[in-house]
Amino acid sequence: MEESKAKKNENEVLETNLSDRSMWLMKCPTLVAPCLQSPPLPDDPYRPVAKVTLYVDPLAPEEEEAKFVMELARSESGNMPKRFTLDMSQDFVPMAVFAEASEGKMSAEGKIKNKFDMRPHSENIESYGKLCRERTSKYMCRNRQIQVIDNANGMHMRPMPGMIIPTAAPEKKKVATKTSDMKRTRRDRREMEEVMFNLFERQSNWTLRQLIQETDQPEQFLKDLLRDLCIYNNKGSSQGTYELKPEYKKTPQE
């Protein structure tokens, strides 16, 4: 009993030997995540999943930031671009990284020093946009299924012209009260990306209110999605609307 209690107290202690270690936080596209999480190759278990190159111009002004480029060692798809630009940002809320071992022991692995947003390299924008559209088309094709209804007696069938079906006395309709904070069911993010790509293929510019009416999604969820996929027009003829980022737009020859 004493031994199990001592082991429990030991697991509750937070290990902080690596708490001052500097770490990076990177936000990557959904298509790239499987490449970074793929298991090691049997013939080369020590091969890295990606290589990050830092480009520094010694003649550039001091305020100009260094450029980071990531090159994937391997990809899940043959059409997947391998070079990506990492946009570094130091303006974020301080964060730390924690880990939990299988036996339940917690440890502080380090603190976030830099935050990176991953985007396709300029030479791969068109191919990456094509890959996104291919994924959207794949998930939009739904297989139809035929279901056999047992003991069907025609109650759920549409009546033929001239048929009279007895119905119960109509109930009084309840007046639905509309509220501004009507709850909307949040859909899967990957499914919503596909819906957004199809909407912007139909129309190049949308306002936030129009997108809420078209998708019936929570406003904050749509704002987060638009921040990743679109550009907001502050001026010009399209002021107050969103349009897709260049890497997601469909090229004329496709």
C-alpha positions as CSV (number, residue, x, y, z in Angstrom):
1,M,0.0,0.0,0.0
2,E,2.8,2.4,0.9
3,E,4.7,1.5,-2.2
4,S,1.7,2.2,-4.5
5,K,1.1,5.5,-2.7
6,A,4.7,6.6,-3.1
7,K,4.6,5.7,-6.8
8,K,1.4,7.8,-7.2
9,N,3.1,10.8,-5.6
10,E,6.1,10.4,-7.8
11,N,3.9,10.5,-10.9
12,E,2.2,13.7,-9.7
13,V,5.6,15.5,-9.7
14,L,6.2,17.6,-12.9
15,E,9.6,17.1,-14.4
16,T,11.1,20.5,-15.3
17,N,14.7,19.7,-16.4
18,L,13.9,20.7,-20.1
19,S,11.4,23.5,-19.3
20,D,13.8,26.2,-20.7
21,R,14.5,24.4,-24.0
22,S,13.5,26.5,-27.0
23,M,11.0,24.9,-29.3
24,W,9.1,25.8,-32.5
25,L,5.4,25.7,-33.1
26,M,4.3,25.1,-36.7
27,K,0.9,25.2,-38.3
28,C,0.8,23.1,-41.4
29,P,-1.9,22.4,-44.1
30,T,-4.1,19.2,-43.7
31,L,-2.5,17.7,-46.8
32,V,1.0,18.0,-45.4
33,A,0.3,16.6,-41.9
34,P,0.4,12.9,-42.9
35,C,3.9,13.4,-44.5
36,L,5.3,14.7,-41.2
37,Q,3.7,12.0,-39.1
38,S,4.6,9.0,-41.4
39,P,6.6,6.2,-39.7
40,P,10.3,5.7,-40.5
41,L,11.3,3.7,-43.5
42,P,12.4,0.1,-42.8
43,D,15.5,0.4,-44.9
44,D,16.5,3.8,-43.5
45,P,14.9,4.4,-40.0
46,Y,17.1,7.5,-39.3
47,R,16.1,9.4,-42.5
48,P,14.5,12.8,-41.5
49,V,10.9,13.5,-42.6
50,A,11.9,17.1,-43.7
51,K,14.8,19.5,-44.0
52,V,14.6,23.2,-43.0
53,T,16.9,25.7,-44.7
54,L,17.6,29.2,-43.4
55,Y,18.4,31.8,-46.0
56,V,20.1,35.0,-44.7
57,D,21.1,38.0,-46.9
58,P,24.0,39.8,-45.2
59,L,23.4,42.9,-47.3
60,A,19.7,43.1,-46.4
61,P,18.4,45.7,-43.9
62,E,18.3,44.6,-40.2
63,E,14.5,44.8,-40.1
64,E,14.2,42.2,-42.9
65,E,13.5,38.8,-41.5
66,A,15.4,35.7,-42.4
67,K,13.7,33.2,-44.8
68,F,12.9,29.6,-43.8
69,V,12.2,27.0,-46.4
70,M,11.1,23.4,-45.6
71,E,11.6,20.5,-48.0
72,L,9.8,17.2,-47.4
73,A,11.9,14.1,-47.6
74,R,9.0,12.1,-48.9
75,S,5.3,12.7,-49.6
76,E,2.2,10.5,-49.4
77,S,1.1,11.6,-52.9
78,G,3.1,12.0,-56.1
79,N,1.5,15.3,-56.8
80,M,2.3,16.7,-53.3
81,P,4.7,19.7,-53.5
82,K,7.9,19.2,-51.5
83,R,9.0,22.8,-50.9
84,F,7.2,25.1,-48.5
85,T,7.8,28.5,-47.1
86,L,7.7,29.0,-43.3
87,D,6.5,32.5,-42.3
88,M,7.9,33.2,-38.8
89,S,6.0,35.2,-36.2
90,Q,7.2,36.1,-32.7
91,D,4.0,38.0,-31.8
92,F,2.0,35.3,-30.0
93,V,0.8,34.3,-26.5
94,P,3.7,32.6,-24.5
95,M,3.2,28.9,-24.5
96,A,4.9,25.8,-23.1
97,V,5.0,22.1,-24.3
98,F,4.2,19.3,-21.9
99,A,4.3,15.5,-22.4
100,E,2.8,12.6,-20.5
101,A,4.5,9.2,-20.3
102,S,2.6,5.9,-20.5
103,E,2.8,5.5,-16.7
104,G,1.2,8.9,-16.2
105,K,4.3,11.0,-15.4
106,M,4.2,14.6,-16.7
107,S,7.1,16.6,-17.9
108,A,7.7,20.1,-19.3
109,E,9.5,19.7,-22.7
110,G,10.2,23.3,-23.4
111,K,8.8,26.7,-24.3
112,I,7.7,28.1,-27.7
113,K,10.2,30.5,-29.0
114,N,9.0,31.0,-32.6
115,K,5.7,30.3,-34.4
116,F,5.6,29.4,-38.1
117,D,2.8,29.3,-40.7
118,M,3.5,26.9,-43.5
119,R,2.5,27.7,-47.1
120,P,3.4,26.4,-50.5
121,H,6.6,27.8,-52.0
122,S,6.0,30.2,-54.9
123,E,7.1,27.6,-57.4
124,N,4.5,25.1,-56.2
125,I,1.4,27.3,-55.7
126,E,-0.4,26.1,-58.9
127,S,0.3,22.4,-58.3
128,Y,-0.8,22.7,-54.6
129,G,-4.0,24.4,-55.6
130,K,-4.7,21.7,-58.1
131,L,-4.1,19.0,-55.4
132,C,-6.6,20.8,-53.1
133,R,-9.3,20.8,-55.8
134,E,-8.7,17.1,-56.5
135,R,-9.2,16.3,-52.9
136,T,-12.4,18.4,-52.8
137,S,-13.8,16.6,-55.9
138,K,-12.9,13.2,-54.3
139,Y,-14.9,13.9,-51.2
140,M,-17.8,15.5,-53.0
141,C,-18.5,12.2,-54.9
142,R,-20.8,10.3,-52.6
143,N,-21.8,6.7,-53.4
144,R,-25.6,6.2,-53.5
145,Q,-27.0,3.3,-51.6
146,I,-30.3,1.4,-52.2
147,Q,-32.1,0.3,-49.0
148,V,-34.8,-2.4,-49.1
149,I,-37.7,-1.6,-46.8
150,D,-39.1,-4.7,-45.0
151,N,-42.9,-5.1,-44.6
152,A,-43.5,-2.0,-46.8
153,N,-47.3,-1.3,-46.9
154,G,-47.2,1.9,-48.9
155,M,-47.6,4.2,-45.9
156,H,-44.3,6.0,-46.8
157,M,-45.0,6.2,-50.5
158,R,-46.1,9.3,-52.3
159,P,-49.9,9.2,-53.1
160,M,-51.0,8.8,-56.7
161,P,-53.1,11.6,-58.3
162,G,-56.8,11.2,-57.2
163,M,-56.0,9.2,-54.1
164,I,-57.5,10.5,-50.8
165,I,-55.6,9.6,-47.7
166,P,-57.4,10.3,-44.4
167,T,-55.4,12.5,-42.1
168,A,-55.8,13.5,-38.5
169,A,-57.1,16.9,-37.6
170,P,-54.5,19.5,-38.2
171,E,-52.7,20.7,-35.2
172,K,-52.2,24.4,-34.5
173,K,-48.9,25.5,-35.7
174,K,-46.6,26.7,-33.1
175,V,-45.2,30.1,-33.7
176,A,-41.4,29.7,-33.9
177,T,-39.6,32.5,-32.2
178,K,-36.5,33.6,-34.1
179,T,-33.6,34.5,-32.0
180,S,-30.3,36.1,-33.1
181,D,-28.3,33.5,-31.2
182,M,-29.8,30.5,-33.0
183,K,-27.6,27.5,-32.5
184,R,-26.0,26.1,-35.6
185,T,-24.4,22.7,-35.8
186,R,-20.7,22.9,-36.6
187,R,-19.6,20.6,-39.4
188,D,-16.3,18.8,-39.9
189,R,-13.6,21.3,-40.9
190,R,-12.4,19.1,-43.9
191,E,-16.0,18.9,-45.2
192,M,-16.4,22.6,-44.8
193,E,-13.2,23.3,-46.8
194,E,-14.7,21.4,-49.6
195,V,-18.0,23.3,-49.4
196,M,-16.1,26.6,-49.4
197,F,-14.1,25.7,-52.5
198,N,-17.3,24.9,-54.4
199,L,-18.9,28.1,-53.3
200,F,-16.0,30.2,-54.5
201,E,-15.9,28.3,-57.8
202,R,-19.5,29.4,-58.2
203,Q,-18.9,33.0,-57.2
204,S,-15.5,34.6,-56.7
205,N,-16.5,37.1,-53.9
206,W,-18.7,36.5,-50.8
207,T,-19.6,38.5,-47.8
208,L,-19.6,36.9,-44.3
209,R,-23.3,37.2,-44.0
210,Q,-23.9,35.5,-47.4
211,L,-21.6,32.6,-46.4
212,I,-23.4,32.1,-43.1
213,Q,-26.7,31.9,-45.0
214,E,-25.3,29.5,-47.5
215,T,-23.6,27.1,-45.1
216,D,-25.7,27.6,-41.9
217,Q,-22.5,27.5,-39.8
218,P,-21.5,29.4,-36.6
219,E,-20.0,32.8,-37.4
220,Q,-16.8,32.4,-35.4
221,F,-16.1,29.0,-37.1
222,L,-16.5,30.6,-40.5
223,K,-14.2,33.5,-39.6
224,D,-11.5,31.0,-38.5
225,L,-11.9,29.1,-41.8
226,L,-11.9,32.2,-43.9
227,R,-8.7,33.4,-42.2
228,D,-6.9,30.3,-43.5
229,L,-8.4,30.1,-47.0
230,C,-9.3,33.7,-48.1
231,I,-8.3,37.3,-48.4
232,Y,-10.5,40.1,-47.0
233,N,-11.0,43.1,-49.4
234,N,-10.8,46.4,-47.4
235,K,-11.2,48.6,-50.5
236,G,-12.1,48.7,-54.1
237,S,-15.1,47.4,-55.9
238,S,-15.1,44.2,-53.8
239,Q,-14.9,46.0,-50.5
240,G,-16.3,44.0,-47.6
241,T,-16.0,40.6,-49.3
242,Y,-13.8,37.6,-49.2
243,E,-12.0,35.8,-52.0
244,L,-9.7,32.8,-52.2
245,K,-6.0,33.1,-51.7
246,P,-4.0,32.8,-54.9
247,E,-2.8,29.3,-54.1
248,Y,-6.4,28.0,-53.9
249,K,-7.7,29.6,-57.0
250,K,-8.4,27.5,-60.0
251,T,-6.1,28.4,-63.0
252,P,-7.8,29.0,-66.4
253,Q,-6.2,26.0,-68.1
254,E,-7.6,23.5,-65.6
